[in-house]
Amino acid sequence: MSPRAAWRLEATGFGPVYDYAAGKADWLAADLPFEGTAELAGMFTRRGVATVGERTTAAQALRLLEAQGFGQGSGVFRECPFLS
């Protein structure tokens, strides 16, 4: 559908027009600009992720989370979630 839509837009005088092969969902997931009033999940999520190593203590990890604005109880150590 995308190549056909691009061709039709060009045929009616719009340009430059590109066929974005990855599609609309990929475009929106990458937080690229769009027109409209939709409130997409990407607008409310964080791209940065706090990471720690195996030797990081829980206290150090909590300080890192808090410094990045995550607050306590919002991380996971390996397969063991921690809550405070």
Rosetta constraint file for C-alpha pairs under 8 A:
AtomPair CA 1 CA 5 HARMONIC 6.06 0.50
AtomPair CA 2 CA 6 HARMONIC 6.12 0.50
AtomPair CA 2 CA 19 HARMONIC 5.92 0.50
AtomPair CA 2 CA 20 HARMONIC 7.26 0.50
AtomPair CA 2 CA 21 HARMONIC 7.27 0.50
AtomPair CA 2 CA 23 HARMONIC 7.77 0.50
AtomPair CA 3 CA 7 HARMONIC 6.17 0.50
AtomPair CA 3 CA 19 HARMONIC 5.50 0.50
AtomPair CA 4 CA 8 HARMONIC 6.20 0.50
AtomPair CA 5 CA 9 HARMONIC 6.17 0.50
AtomPair CA 6 CA 10 HARMONIC 6.25 0.50
AtomPair CA 6 CA 17 HARMONIC 5.90 0.50
AtomPair CA 6 CA 18 HARMONIC 6.26 0.50
AtomPair CA 6 CA 19 HARMONIC 5.92 0.50
AtomPair CA 7 CA 11 HARMONIC 6.07 0.50
AtomPair CA 8 CA 12 HARMONIC 6.28 0.50
AtomPair CA 9 CA 13 HARMONIC 6.53 0.50
AtomPair CA 9 CA 14 HARMONIC 5.31 0.50
AtomPair CA 9 CA 15 HARMONIC 7.42 0.50
AtomPair CA 9 CA 17 HARMONIC 7.11 0.50
AtomPair CA 10 CA 14 HARMONIC 4.97 0.50
AtomPair CA 10 CA 15 HARMONIC 5.84 0.50
AtomPair CA 10 CA 16 HARMONIC 7.48 0.50
AtomPair CA 10 CA 17 HARMONIC 6.44 0.50
AtomPair CA 20 CA 24 HARMONIC 7.87 0.50
AtomPair CA 22 CA 26 HARMONIC 5.89 0.50
AtomPair CA 22 CA 27 HARMONIC 7.46 0.50
AtomPair CA 23 CA 27 HARMONIC 6.40 0.50
AtomPair CA 24 CA 28 HARMONIC 6.15 0.50
AtomPair CA 25 CA 29 HARMONIC 6.01 0.50
AtomPair CA 26 CA 30 HARMONIC 6.24 0.50
AtomPair CA 27 CA 31 HARMONIC 6.82 0.50
AtomPair CA 27 CA 32 HARMONIC 5.84 0.50
AtomPair CA 28 CA 32 HARMONIC 5.84 0.50
AtomPair CA 28 CA 33 HARMONIC 7.70 0.50
AtomPair CA 28 CA 34 HARMONIC 7.61 0.50
AtomPair CA 28 CA 42 HARMONIC 7.98 0.50
AtomPair CA 29 CA 42 HARMONIC 6.54 0.50
AtomPair CA 31 CA 42 HARMONIC 6.50 0.50
AtomPair CA 31 CA 43 HARMONIC 7.60 0.50
AtomPair CA 39 CA 43 HARMONIC 6.89 0.50
AtomPair CA 40 CA 44 HARMONIC 7.56 0.50
AtomPair CA 41 CA 45 HARMONIC 6.49 0.50
AtomPair CA 42 CA 46 HARMONIC 7.73 0.50
AtomPair CA 50 CA 64 HARMONIC 7.14 0.50
AtomPair CA 50 CA 65 HARMONIC 6.41 0.50
AtomPair CA 50 CA 68 HARMONIC 7.48 0.50
AtomPair CA 52 CA 56 HARMONIC 6.07 0.50
AtomPair CA 52 CA 61 HARMONIC 6.68 0.50
AtomPair CA 56 CA 60 HARMONIC 6.22 0.50
AtomPair CA 56 CA 61 HARMONIC 6.52 0.50
AtomPair CA 57 CA 61 HARMONIC 6.23 0.50
AtomPair CA 58 CA 62 HARMONIC 6.11 0.50
AtomPair CA 59 CA 63 HARMONIC 6.27 0.50
AtomPair CA 60 CA 64 HARMONIC 6.27 0.50
AtomPair CA 61 CA 65 HARMONIC 6.18 0.50
AtomPair CA 62 CA 66 HARMONIC 6.07 0.50
AtomPair CA 62 CA 71 HARMONIC 7.60 0.50
AtomPair CA 62 CA 72 HARMONIC 6.10 0.50
AtomPair CA 63 CA 67 HARMONIC 6.02 0.50
AtomPair CA 64 CA 68 HARMONIC 6.29 0.50
AtomPair CA 65 CA 69 HARMONIC 6.29 0.50
AtomPair CA 65 CA 70 HARMONIC 5.04 0.50
AtomPair CA 65 CA 71 HARMONIC 5.83 0.50
AtomPair CA 65 CA 72 HARMONIC 6.86 0.50
AtomPair CA 65 CA 74 HARMONIC 7.78 0.50
AtomPair CA 65 CA 75 HARMONIC 7.77 0.50
AtomPair CA 66 CA 70 HARMONIC 5.38 0.50
AtomPair CA 66 CA 71 HARMONIC 4.60 0.50
AtomPair CA 66 CA 72 HARMONIC 6.61 0.50
AtomPair CA 70 CA 74 HARMONIC 6.42 0.50
AtomPair CA 72 CA 83 HARMONIC 7.35 0.50
AtomPair CA 72 CA 84 HARMONIC 6.37 0.50
AtomPair CA 73 CA 82 HARMONIC 6.17 0.50
AtomPair CA 73 CA 83 HARMONIC 4.47 0.50
AtomPair CA 73 CA 84 HARMONIC 5.49 0.50
AtomPair CA 74 CA 82 HARMONIC 8.00 0.50
AtomPair CA 74 CA 83 HARMONIC 7.59 0.50
AtomPair CA 75 CA 81 HARMONIC 6.85 0.50
AtomPair CA 75 CA 82 HARMONIC 6.90 0.50
AtomPair CA 76 CA 80 HARMONIC 6.20 0.50
AtomPair CA 76 CA 81 HARMONIC 4.53 0.50
AtomPair CA 76 CA 82 HARMONIC 6.16 0.50
AtomPair CA 77 CA 81 HARMONIC 5.97 0.50
AtomPair CA 77 CA 82 HARMONIC 7.14 0.50
